[in-house]
Amino acid sequence: MNHAQSFEAQRGRLTGLAYRMLASRADAEDTVQDAFLRWSAAKTRQIIDNDEAYLVRVVTRLCLDRLKSARARREVYVGPWLPEPIADPETLSPQSHAELAEDLSFALLLALDRLTPAERAAFLLHDVFETPFSEVAATLNKSEAACRQLAARARKAVAEAAPSSKASAGEHERLLSAFAQAATSGDLAGLKALLAEHVVTLSDGGGRKAAAINPIVGADNTARFLLGVARKFTPSARRLQPTEVNGAPGLAIYADGELDSIVAIAVENGAIAALYIVRNPCKLAAFQTR
């Protein structure tokens, strides 16, 4: 196996790590490509003992560097920020048996985003990618004890943000189907019945498309907001299509034949507890050709 083939065998796992760190597929791919160039140079100098450990370390450190500039950009971001949705989560598998290995939900990504970069890295490396704390410590230039504390704080925060009951794909599909029907028919009561009392709606237009500047809280406020948006389009100009968003059932909304937004939901106790609406066109590349 040559150098390029050896790296390609690691690409999916590395991109999965970078996406979970950065919540952007585009940034993750750029980071992995940068890591490839550094790895290639190091291989030429024959200074690598363990390819996998070296690549994970480089990708993590590159992500930590990117997060510094990302936080600065976030300060001037217009309205709520949401992760870049992906259509092919299976390509970003960490290839581990960890409990959260296949979870790429918006709820988890937003919980990770609220952590410090070091907490996020320690948690992902150990709890999701099953990296020994000795290697986590070497990657973060911290002691093993400090990395254990970082991961423990992150683990607690992620657990607190998790829904009290995990919904099945079937429940997601049922709620989304009823949601689409109520929204397109203008059924306010029917829409409210699908929403948790304290549902939170986040709409990300990134300043490029119209979106709610602040989170919308409550079933009545959310239902009225959604129906208000729906009324801006004639039924013939609007289409809601089921799709997979970050490994769970979601919706692609088309207006006048063009992809307008991607919708993901979080379900808790049989109701929609959160709605995530991504309208920023810079984040919809994965769904443009579907």
C-alpha positions in Angstrom: 0.0 0.0 0.0 1.5 3.4 -1.0 1.3 6.6 1.0 -1.8 7.9 -0.7 -3.7 4.6 -0.3 -2.6 4.5 3.4 -4.0 7.9 4.0 -7.3 7.3 2.1 -7.9 4.4 4.5 -7.9 6.9 7.3 -9.7 9.8 5.5 -13.3 9.0 6.6 -12.4 8.7 10.3 -10.3 11.8 10.2 -13.0 13.8 8.5 -15.5 12.5 11.0 -13.3 13.8 13.8 -12.9 17.2 12.2 -16.6 17.5 11.4 -17.5 16.8 15.0 -14.9 19.4 16.1 -15.9 22.1 13.6 -19.5 21.2 12.7 -18.6 22.2 9.1 -18.1 19.6 6.4 -16.2 22.1 4.2 -13.9 23.1 7.0 -13.4 19.5 8.0 -12.3 18.5 4.5 -9.9 21.4 4.3 -8.4 20.4 7.6 -7.9 16.8 6.6 -6.3 17.8 3.4 -3.9 20.1 5.3 -3.2 17.1 7.6 -2.4 15.0 4.6 0.2 17.5 3.4 1.9 17.5 6.8 1.7 13.8 7.1 3.2 13.3 3.6 6.1 15.6 4.5 6.7 13.8 7.7 6.6 10.4 6.0 9.3 11.6 3.6 11.5 12.5 6.5 10.7 9.1 8.1 9.8 10.6 11.5 6.5 8.9 12.1 6.2 5.7 14.3 2.3 5.4 14.2 0.4 6.9 11.2 -3.0 6.8 12.8 -1.9 8.4 16.0 0.1 11.1 14.1 -2.9 11.9 11.9 -5.4 12.1 14.7 -3.0 14.4 16.6 -2.5 16.7 13.6 -6.2 16.9 12.7 -7.1 17.7 16.3 -4.5 20.4 16.6 -5.5 21.9 13.3 -9.1 21.9 14.4 -8.2 23.7 17.6 -6.5 26.4 15.6 -9.5 26.8 13.3 -11.8 27.1 16.3 -10.0 30.2 17.4 -10.9 32.0 14.2 -14.3 30.4 14.1 -15.2 31.9 17.4 -14.2 35.3 16.2 -16.4 34.9 13.1 -19.2 33.7 15.3 -19.3 37.0 17.2 -20.4 38.8 14.0 -22.6 36.0 12.7 -26.1 37.2 11.9 -28.7 35.4 14.0 -28.5 31.8 15.4 -25.6 29.7 14.1 -26.3 26.0 13.2 -24.0 23.2 12.0 -23.6 22.5 8.3 -26.0 19.6 7.7 -24.7 16.5 6.0 -26.3 13.9 3.9 -23.8 11.0 4.2 -23.0 10.4 7.9 -21.9 6.9 7.2 -18.8 8.3 5.6 -17.8 10.0 8.8 -17.9 7.0 11.1 -15.3 6.9 13.9 -15.2 3.1 13.5 -15.6 2.7 17.2 -18.2 1.0 19.5 -18.7 4.1 21.7 -22.2 5.0 22.7 -22.2 8.3 20.7 -20.1 6.9 17.8 -23.0 7.2 15.2 -24.7 10.3 16.8 -24.3 13.3 14.5 -27.5 15.0 15.6 -27.8 18.8 15.7 -28.6 18.5 19.4 -25.2 16.8 20.1 -23.3 19.1 17.8 -24.7 22.2 19.5 -23.9 20.7 22.9 -20.4 20.2 21.7 -20.3 23.8 20.5 -21.0 25.0 24.0 -17.9 23.3 25.4 -14.5 24.8 25.4 -12.3 23.6 22.5 -10.1 21.6 24.9 -13.2 19.9 26.5 -14.6 19.1 23.0 -11.3 17.6 21.9 -10.8 15.5 25.0 -14.4 14.2 25.0 -14.4 13.4 21.3 -11.0 11.7 21.3 -11.7 9.6 24.3 -15.4 9.0 24.4 -16.2 8.8 20.7 -13.0 7.9 19.0 -11.8 5.7 21.9 -8.3 7.2 22.1 -6.4 6.4 25.3 -6.0 9.3 27.6 -2.2 9.0 27.3 -2.6 9.9 23.6 -5.2 12.6 24.4 -2.7 14.2 26.8 0.1 14.1 24.1 -2.3 15.7 21.6 -3.5 18.5 23.9 -0.1 19.0 25.6 -1.8 18.5 29.0 -1.5 15.9 31.8 -3.6 12.8 31.7 -5.4 14.0 34.9 -6.3 17.3 33.2 -7.6 15.5 30.1 -9.7 13.2 32.3 -11.2 16.3 34.0 -11.9 18.0 30.6 -13.6 14.8 29.3 -15.6 14.4 32.5 -16.9 18.0 32.4 -17.8 17.6 28.7 -19.5 14.3 29.3 -21.7 15.8 32.0 -22.7 18.8 29.8 -23.5 16.5 26.9 -25.6 14.2 29.1 -27.5 17.2 30.5 -28.3 18.4 26.9 -29.5 14.9 25.8 -33.2 14.2 25.5 -34.7 12.2 28.4 -35.9 9.6 25.9 -34.4 8.5 22.6 -36.8 8.6 19.7 -36.8 6.0 17.0 -36.5 6.8 13.3 -40.1 5.8 12.9 -41.2 8.4 15.5 -39.2 11.0 13.7 -40.8 10.1 10.4 -44.3 10.2 11.8 -43.8 13.6 13.4 -42.2 15.1 10.3 -44.9 13.8 8.1 -47.6 15.3 10.3 -45.6 18.5 10.7 -45.3 18.8 6.9 -49.0 18.2 6.4 -50.0 20.8 9.1 -47.5 23.4 7.9 -48.6 23.2 4.2 -52.3 23.1 5.0 -52.1 26.1 7.5 -53.4 24.0 10.4 -52.4 26.0 13.4 -54.0 23.7 16.0 -52.6 20.6 14.3 -49.1 22.1 14.2 -49.2 23.2 17.8 -50.3 19.7 18.8 -47.0 18.3 17.4 -44.8 20.7 19.3 -43.5 20.4 22.9 -44.8 23.3 25.1 -41.3 24.8 25.3 -40.1 23.9 21.8 -37.2 26.0 20.6 -36.8 27.0 16.9 -33.4 28.1 15.5 -33.3 29.5 12.0 -29.9 30.0 10.4 -29.8 32.4 7.4 -26.3 33.6 8.1 -27.3 37.1 6.9 -27.7 35.7 3.4 -31.3 34.7 3.6 -34.1 36.0 5.8 -34.3 34.1 9.2 -35.4 34.8 12.7 -32.7 36.8 14.4 -33.4 35.2 17.8 -34.5 31.8 18.9 -38.3 31.3 18.9 -39.6 29.7 22.1 -42.9 28.0 22.7 -45.4 26.0 20.7 -47.7 28.9 19.9 -44.9 31.3 18.8 -43.3 28.6 16.7 -46.4 27.5 15.0 -47.4 31.1 14.1 -43.9 31.8 12.9 -43.9 28.7 10.6 -47.3 29.4 9.2 -46.3 33.0 8.6 -43.3 31.8 6.6 -45.4 29.2 4.7 -48.0 31.9 3.6 -45.3 33.7 1.7 -45.3 31.0 -0.9 -48.2 29.7 -3.0 -48.8 25.9 -2.5 -47.6 25.3 -6.1 -44.3 27.1 -5.4 -43.5 25.2 -2.2 -42.5 21.6 -1.8 -41.4 19.6 1.3 -39.4 16.5 0.6 -38.3 13.9 3.2 -34.6 13.5 3.4 -31.9 12.2 5.8 -30.2 15.0 7.8 -27.2 14.0 9.9 -28.4 10.4 10.1 -32.0 11.1 11.1 -35.2 11.9 9.2 -35.5 15.5 8.1 -37.0 17.7 5.5 -35.7 19.5 2.4 -37.9 22.5 1.6 -38.0 23.8 -2.0 -39.4 27.1 -3.1 -39.9 27.8 -6.8 -38.0 24.7 -7.6 -34.9 25.7 -5.7 -33.7 24.3 -2.4 -34.6 26.8 0.2 -33.8 25.1 3.6 -33.0 21.9 5.4 -35.0 21.1 8.5 -33.9 18.8 11.4 -35.7 18.1 14.6 -35.1 16.9 18.1 -37.8 14.7 19.6 -38.6 14.2 23.2 -41.5 12.5 24.9 -43.4 12.1 21.6 -43.2 15.7 20.6 -40.9 18.0 18.6 -38.7 19.6 21.2 -36.5 21.6 18.9 -36.6 22.7 15.2 -33.4 23.5 13.3 -33.9 25.3 10.1 -30.8 25.9 7.9 -31.3 28.5 5.2 -27.7 29.8 4.8 -26.9 28.7 1.2 -23.3 28.3 2.1 -24.3 25.3 4.3 -26.6 23.5 1.8 -24.1 22.2 -0.7 -24.5 18.6 0.3 -28.2 18.7 -0.6 -28.1 20.8 -3.7 -27.9 17.9 -6.1 -30.2 15.5 -4.2 
